[in-house]
Amino acid sequence: MKPLATNRLVLSRKQHRACTLSISRAELEQRLGPPLAIDDEGDGLGPRYRWEFQGECGLEVLIDIPREASHGAREAVLWMKHLEVEHALEHLGLSTEYVLWRADMLEPLPLEGWAVVRRDGAGSRSDICVLSVPDHAECLALLLEARSPEQSYAMELRGLKPAPRRTPSHRWAPSSHDEHTAAL
């Protein structure tokens, strides 16, 4: 993941509070480097340290933590447009053990989208999650497979109808059964 420009560090209305993490600022700095901004206002949340990153797949993640949380474990908030907690945690190198609260726990699991599926050597299959963005699902499958090479991960379309075939343009169309094709 690459840091985004510091002038972009504003929570947009498109970003949602995805989860709360139990992690210290020191550990965040060790994993992510120094904060990109120190926000004295904190958007009404008080003074905050902030990190913002974008994965090569396009996933954008913002993490903020109160400034008084300097050394001990405190609550950091992870913000993102799509509620893809597993995907964000994998990019950040964090396990679900750090998660105190998840927004997606309050919602039923999506039935439509791109499922990330784990297959083990015995042929057992299990869904990891269903994501709405195919690039994000593919990215998560690749990240998980790189971490656990003894298992394979894939993505599958779930519950969505395949995209309709486009009608041929006027430049290309099957020949009609007229006198020219009848002679063939």
N, C-alpha and C positions, 0 to 999 in steps of 0.2 A: 504494500500500500504506500502511496506517496502522499506527503502532506499537501494540503491545498493552501492557496495564498491566504495570508492573514487578514486581508481586507474582506474576505468572504465570510468571516466568522460571525454570522448572524443567524439565529434560528429562524428558519423560514416557516411559513404556515404549512408547508408540505411535509416538514419533518415531524415525526411523532416520537414520543418518549417510548422507546422500545423495551428497555429494561434498566434495572438498577443493579449495579455491581458492588460487591464488597471488596474494595481494593484501595491501596494507599496511593497517594500522589507519587511517592518514591518508586513504587513498582510500575506505575504508569510511565514515569519518566524513563525507567530502565528499559521498558518494552518499546516505547514510542518516541523517546527523546524528550527534550524540554517542551513545555506547553507552547503552542503557537501564539497564544494570547493570554493576557491576564485581564479579565473583564471586571472592572470595578463596579459596574452596575448589575451585571448578572441577569439582565432582563427581568428584574424584580426578584430574583432569587438570591441576591447578595453577591459579594465578590466571588468570582469563579476562575479557575484555571481551565483552559480549553485546548483540545486537540481536534483537528478535523483532517480526515483522510479520504482518499478515493482509491478503490481497488481497480485493477486493470479491467475488471468486468463492468465497471461503472458504479458499483455500490459506494455510496457516500455515507460516512459515519462521522458523527460529532460526539465527542465525549467531554463532559464537564464535571468538575469536582469542586466543592467549596474550598476557598483559599485557606480556611482554618484547618483543613484536613492535610496537614503537611507531612506527618510521619506515619501515624497509625492508620489502620484500615478504616476507611470511611466509605460513604456511599457516593459512587460516581454514577452519572446518568449517561446512558447511551441513546443518542437520537438518530433516527434515520427515516427516510421516506417510506420504505417498505418494511414491514415488520418481519425481518429475516434475522432473528437472533442467532441461530446456529451459524449462518453464513458470516455475520459480522464477527462473532467470537472466533471462528476459524481463521479469518484474516488477521485478527489481533493476537492470535496465539493464546487465547484464554479458553478454559474449559467451563462447563456449565456449573462447576462448583463455586465460581465467583458470583453467580446470579442469585440475587435476593428476591427479585420480582420481575415478572415478564408481562408485557401487555398482551401477548398472544395467549396467555393462560386464561384470560377473560373471554376469549372469543373461541367459537368452535373452529377446529382445524379446517382449512380450505379443502374442498373436494375437487376443485378445478384448478389446473395450473400444471406446473412441471414438478413431478415427484422425483426426489433424490432417493434412489433405492440402493441398499447394501446387499451384496451377495457374498456368502462365505464359501469356503471350499466344499462344504457338504451340499451346496445347492440351496440352502435356506435363504429366503429373501425377506427383507423388512424395509418399510418406508422410514426414512429419516425425517423428511418434511416435504411439504408441497409449497413451492414458490411461484410467484406470479410472473417473474421475468426469466425467460429461458436462458439468457446469458448468465444470470446469477445461479441458476440451478446447475448449469454445466460447470461453472467456476467452483461451486461448493463440492461437487462430485470429484473434481480434479484435486482440490485441496485435501479432501478426506482420503482419497486414494494415495496421495503422496505421503500422508502421515501414517497410514496403515496399509502397506503394500500386500499384506496377506489376504486382504479382502478387496473386492472390486466394487466400484460404485458407478452407477449410471443414472441417467435421467430419462423419465418417461412422461409422455403427455397423459394427463388424467382429466377426465370429465369434460374436456373441451372438444368441440367438433373441429376436425381439421379445417384449415383455411380452404375456402371454396376455390375451385380451379378458375383461373381467369378465362374469360371468353377470348377466343382468338381475335387479334386485331384485324383491321381491314387489309393490312399488307400481307398477312399470311392467313390463309383459310383453306380448308380441304377443298379440293376441286369438286364441282358439282357434277351430277350425272347429266351432262348435256351431250350434244352430238360429238364434241371433241373427246370426251372420256368414254363414250359408248363405243367408239371405234377401237379403243385399246383393248 
